[in-house]
Amino acid sequence: MTKWIQNINCPEDLKKVPLESLPEVAAEYRQFLIESIAKTGGHLGASLGTLELTIALHYVLNSPEDKICWDVGHQAYVHKMITGRRERMSTMRQAGGLSGFPSPWESCHDPFIVGHAGTAISQAVGLACARDLKRGQEKVVALVGDGAMTAGLSFEALNHAGHLKKSMLVILNDNEMSIARNVGAISRYLNKVLTNPIYNRVRGEVERQLQKFPRLRRLANISLEGMKHLFVPGVLFEELGYRYFGPVDGHNVVQLVGILKDVLALNSCCLLHVITKKGKGCEFAERDEEKGHGVVPFDIKTGEKIKGAREDVPHGISFTQAFSDALLKLARRDPAVVAVTAAMPTGTGLHDFQKIFPERCFDVGIAEQHAVTFAGAMAKRGLKPVVAVYSTFMQRSHDSVMHDVALQRTGVVLALDRAGLVGADGATHQGIFDIAYLGSVPGIILGAPKDEFEMEKMLELGLESSVPFAIRYPRAHISKLFDELPKKSFQTGEGEVMFDGSDVTLLAIGSMVEAACKAHTLLKDKGVSVRVVNMRFIKPLDEILILESIEKTKMIFTLEEHVITGGFGSKVLEFLEERRLGQILVRRLALPDEFIEHGSRETQLDHFGLSPEKIAASIMKEL
Ligand SMILES: Cc1ncc(C[n+]2csc(CCOP(=O)(O)OP(=O)(O)O)c2C)c(N)n1
């Protein structure tokens, strides 16, 4: 069945295929990819969309000497297959298996580990400059989606590369989609030029005339050049210093090979505009491109997800849903509440808000830095902005939080979803650094709810805050353990005692409160009396509760789903040191100071000592 691809284990093998057979190769890869992702889950739509482009690139380039810089890298599955990883596709995104993103530690054909959008052009300019200084010959290509092109970093790099005019090729993969439909003026511009009937008609007519009068061709070319400035899609890029080519059909692999050869032979700073269809060749992914972006294992015939396929076993609702519900409720009460997303309305739970309050919901594109500065300005004018961004992507916005919110003495709520271990997305997406990078912002409030009640209360407090107020919550479902407990209201910086005890205190935040309560039960059976404190806030700390805990128990354990350096435990240590209580025995249970690869969240929590059993074992050891 796989006549071609079973013999392709490196780009050199691909080059042995006759040009006219490349459509067959594409069809085989497409079928293999769909069948494979149906079993493992993963980013489906993007790789289907760039499938022909990837084949054409490897047909023309000499990887790994020539470099392909992937933007985000979620579209690199076919690249992985061509570069010798086809047989490991069944391990995709599992512990010890293939990463869902390019990784130099996996293959010499992946120049960088990537996962955050907007890096490819910047990396390509860097590689091109280094090549020229070292008198190298290699080609450098950046493959960027129209979504990733909305990132500020992409613009910064475009600007720099256009100025340097280095020999490199930027391929704009235009499918009009980010995860959701792409937004922004550039997207509108690209769309307008593609559908501009005047341009298409005039270009067609001039080309016909050219055929008839070959001797006038040069002259006509000049007038075509002039006309270009009126109609050609790439004027914007040409003005920035690029030689623009396109738009071309991104699914015609034979034609793409020819075009890539020609463009690369120019050895100049070029931009090739390629039109693709996200999810191409998979019925449900084409029909609903947003759904087809990232999928869990699914039934190939129906596209329906296979039950029980999610890695998180549901408890109650997800933290994302709790945020979504709470925000809607509070926004109904207060018209000043507005929401901001950086191209992820569905992932961050703003979908319903966007539908109900379209004029109060702002999708700014993949522009997390702008999202926060923009929100800071809205807050200055009396609105109450909530910026919903994954913890890992908020890393981009540190200066905006510092300079454009905190320093301005304005209050913006930062809703940090996926704060903690994220599972299959792995190292590039772990949300385990936010306490450390936000904790240094003067005056900021950092909270972590354990359930939906606390989520709503924190959001309410955040909306009234005149300083930045971050709420971090994990990629998980809320524990049913708290359902029966009384719901006590609280103020900023106020924790609660879940269980009293006399041997050891567990100071826990957010997702770790459930684990602490379970560890309490395990230790009770062993005759150990454990006090469990749900701290709720990392900044400001509930100092009274900490001091009270020291009085009651001789030992303190801090628990957090965050790296150990600069995290919640560090904040507790700092506080004790300030109070000259440095002699108190404090053990910090947290994630190690390292990048953590892909794997299931539950398994990793256990591996790093944060499951109830491992917490109980650590305490027993210390006792
Ligand atoms: C800085 C950052 N913000 C958000 C994301 C989440 N994200 C992953 S892919 C994607 C859409 C990318 O769209 P595009 O570049 O057009 O590629 P396509 O998926 O359409 O092929 C987004 C928003 C990210 N990876 N990085």
The ligand as an SDF file (V2000), in Angstrom:
LIG
                    3D

 26 27  0  0  0  0  0  0  0  0999 V2000
    3.4380   32.7070   21.4750 C   0  0  0  0  0  0  0  0  0  0  0  0
    2.3740   31.6890   21.1620 C   0  0  0  0  0  0  0  0  0  0  0  0
    1.0810   31.9860   21.3840 N   0  0  0  0  0  0  0  0  0  0  0  0
    0.1140   31.0750   21.1200 C   0  0  0  0  0  0  0  0  0  0  0  0
    0.4340   29.8520   20.6130 C   0  0  0  0  0  0  0  0  0  0  0  0
   -0.6420   28.8000   20.3790 C   0  0  0  0  0  0  0  0  0  0  0  0
   -0.7460   28.4680   18.9540 N   0  0  0  0  0  0  0  0  0  0  0  0
   -0.2080   27.3500   18.4530 C   0  0  0  0  0  0  0  0  0  0  0  0
   -0.4460   27.2040   16.8160 S   0  0  0  0  0  0  0  0  0  0  0  0
   -1.3140   28.6250   16.7500 C   0  0  0  0  0  0  0  0  0  0  0  0
   -1.8730   29.0980   15.4520 C   0  0  0  0  0  0  0  0  0  0  0  0
   -0.8060   29.3020   14.4630 C   0  0  0  0  0  0  0  0  0  0  0  0
   -1.3770   29.6980   13.2510 O   0  0  0  0  0  0  0  0  0  0  0  0
   -0.5190   29.6690   11.9330 P   0  0  0  0  0  0  0  0  0  0  0  0
    0.8350   30.1900   12.2120 O   0  0  0  0  0  0  0  0  0  0  0  0
   -1.2960   30.3370   10.8740 O   0  0  0  0  0  0  0  0  0  0  0  0
   -0.3450   28.1240   11.6170 O   0  0  0  0  0  0  0  0  0  0  0  0
   -1.4800   27.0870   11.2050 P   0  0  0  0  0  0  0  0  0  0  0  0
   -1.8070   26.3340   12.4590 O   0  0  0  0  0  0  0  0  0  0  0  0
   -2.6500   27.8240   10.6560 O   0  0  0  0  0  0  0  0  0  0  0  0
   -0.8260   26.2260   10.2090 O   0  0  0  0  0  0  0  0  0  0  0  0
   -1.4070   29.2150   18.0230 C   0  0  0  0  0  0  0  0  0  0  0  0
   -2.1380   30.4500   18.3390 C   0  0  0  0  0  0  0  0  0  0  0  0
    1.8010   29.5760   20.4010 C   0  0  0  0  0  0  0  0  0  0  0  0
    2.2180   28.3890   19.9470 N   0  0  0  0  0  0  0  0  0  0  0  0
    2.7310   30.4960   20.6690 N   0  0  0  0  0  0  0  0  0  0  0  0
  1  2  1  0
  2  3  1  0
  2 26  2  0
  3  4  2  0
  4  5  1  0
  5  6  1  0
  5 24  2  0
  6  7  1  0
  7  8  2  0
  7 22  1  0
  8  9  1  0
  9 10  1  0
 10 11  1  0
 10 22  2  0
 11 12  1  0
 12 13  1  0
 13 14  1  0
 14 15  2  0
 14 16  1  0
 14 17  1  0
 17 18  1  0
 18 19  2  0
 18 20  1  0
 18 21  1  0
 22 23  1  0
 24 25  1  0
 24 26  1  0
M  CHG  1   7   1
M  END
$$$$
